[in-house]
Amino acid sequence: MARSMRAEPPAGEEMAAATAPPEAVDIDDPNVTAAVSESFIDKLKTVPVAHETPRSAEYKRAFDVTFAIDATGDITAADALPGRGVVEEGTARVSDRVEVRLSGAAFSITPTSPPVQSLSPLTENTWRWSVSALSAGDHDLTFEIFAVDADEIVPLRTYRDTVTVKVSGLNRAIAFADQANPLFVLLGGLGSILAGVLGVARFVLKK
């Protein structure tokens, strides 16, 4: 299933700390264009991009997420994707070297491909991640594209997709255990304290 990729420019908030990674934005935004040198913008090229996420996922069950950029002159990057999930297509202005990041607060994400790649004129570039959902419900996965230019990393664009995480069967028991675990730890600690107090009380009474 394919549909037009939606791009969301960031709200423009300042980063909380200097060590935080730069926030990806839309390079076509006038405010962004004014802050980036014309020589850098002239080096950017518009290429087709696509990404694939599952329509739904199981709690704590790993699934694959893929992002593709086609700089070969083809009109689509979707043919580089597995095609088993929801495919979204669009275009982006990119540099010769690109970094793609995937983030999502409700997911555990492990990269399975190099994060920084030089765009190939012969075949599509793909970025892959192994992702596990940490909670049920509808949660966003965010793709951020960065231009890697010498020692600088310039944010270019952000894309978002929503994944519905379901809990069923054995995973329901796992989810319950995960949620109950802090309570069990607390009760266990209180039980140990109470046992200690009773032990001291018995010792005092014997005297």
N, C-alpha and C positions, 0 to 999 in steps of 0.2 A: 504494500500500500504506500503510495507516494503523495505528498502534499507539499505546498510551498513552505519553505523554512521561514520561521518568524524570527526577526532580530530585535533585541531589546537594548537600546542604549542605556547605560547606567544612570543613576540618579545624580551623579556629579559630586557625591560626598567625598571629602578628603579622606585619605587613608589614616587609620588609627595609629599606625606606627610606621617608622621609616623602613623597617625590615619586612613589612608586609608586601606580598607580590602586587604588581601594578594591576589596576582594574581594567578589564577589556572594555573598549568603547567602540562606537561606530566612527570609523575614520572619515566618513562623509559628513559628520556633524560639523557645522561651521565653527563652533567653539573649539573642536579638536583640530580641525584643519589649520586654524590660525596659530595653534601652538606647535605645529610640526613644520619643519622646514620644507620649502617647495621642492628642493632637490630630492628629499626623501619621498615625498608624495609622487614625484615624477617617476620614481623607480618602481612604484607599486603597479601591479597588473591585476585585472579583474578575471577571476577564474571561477568555474563551477565548483561548488562544495556540496556535501551531503553528509547526513549522519543517520545512524540507525539505533533505536532503542526498542525494547520490548513494550508492547501495549500494556502488559501487566507483568508482575514478578511475584515470586514467592518469598516470604520472609526468610532471611538467612540462606537463601539458595542462590548461588552465584549465577550471573548472566553476563553476556558480553555486550559491550558498547563500542561502536566503531564510528570514526569520523574520517572522511575522505576529501582530498583536494586533487583536482585534475588540472595539471598545467601543461597537458600535451596538445591542447587545441581542441579537444573533444567538447561537446556541448553539455555533458552531464558527468557527474562523479558518482552517480548512484550505482553504476555497474561494478564498482569496486567494493560494494557492500554485500554481506551475506544474503540479504533479501528475505530474512525470516521474520523480521519485526516491522515496526513502523519506520518508514524512510521519509526523511524531509530533505528537500533540495532547495538550493538557492545559489547566490553568487557572493563573492567577497573579494576585496582588494587586498592582495598579499605581497610580501617581499620574496626574495629568492630563498631565504631561510625562514622557516616558520616553526613556532612552538604552539601546540594545542594542549590546553589543560581541561580536565574534567573535574567538577566539584559538585557536591551535594551533601548537605548537613545530615540527611537521613540515610546515608550510604557509606559503606566501606569500599574504597576505590583503590585498585592496584594497577598501575600501568603495565602493559605487556608488550609495548613497542617503544622505540626511542621517542622522547618528548620533543626533541628538536630535530628537524629534518630539512635537508636541502631539497627543494622541489625538483622533481625529475621531468625532463621533457619527453621521456619515453613511456612512462607508466604512471598510474595514480599513486599518490602518497596516502598511506593510511595510518591512523592512530587507533590503538586498541586498548581497552581496559577491561579488567575483570571486576565486576561490581556485585556487592551483596547488600540487600536492604536491611536496615537496622530497626525499622518500625513500620507498622501497617499504615495504609492510607495513601493519599495522593501526594507525591513528593517531586520536586524539581531537580533535574540534572542540568548543570550549566556548562556549556562549552565556551572556552575563551581562546581566541586566536591572537597570537602575538607575532610581530615581525622581529626577527633577531638580526640586528644590524651592528656589526663590530661588537663593542662591549655594551650596547644598549638593547633593551627589550621594550619594544613599543606596542602598547595594546591597540588592536585593530577593531575587533568586533566580538559581540557576545550573542550566543544562541541558547535558548532554553527549551527543554522538553519535559513533559510531566509523565511520570510512571506511577501506575496504580499498584501498590504492594498489597498482596492478599495473604491471609494466614489460614491454612487449612491442614487437616490431618495431623501428622506428627509435628509439623511446624507450630501448630497451635499449642501443643504441650511445651515445646521449646520456648515459645514466646511467654507463656505463663511462668515457666521456671525462671526466665531472665528477669521478668518483672517482679517476681516474688523473692528473688535471691537477696536483694538488699534487706527485705523484711526479715528473712530467715537469719541473716547475719546479725541484725539488730536484736532479734529475740534470743539468739544464741549468746550474744554478749551480755544481755540482761540476765539470762539464766546463769551464766558463770558468776556474775556479780552477786546474784541472790544466793547461790550455793556457797560462795565465800562468806557472805554475811551470816548465814545459818551455821556454818562450820565454826566461826568465831563465837557465835552465841552459845552453841553447845559446849564449847571449850570453857567459856566463862562460867556457865551454869554448873559444870562438873566441879569446878573449884569451890 
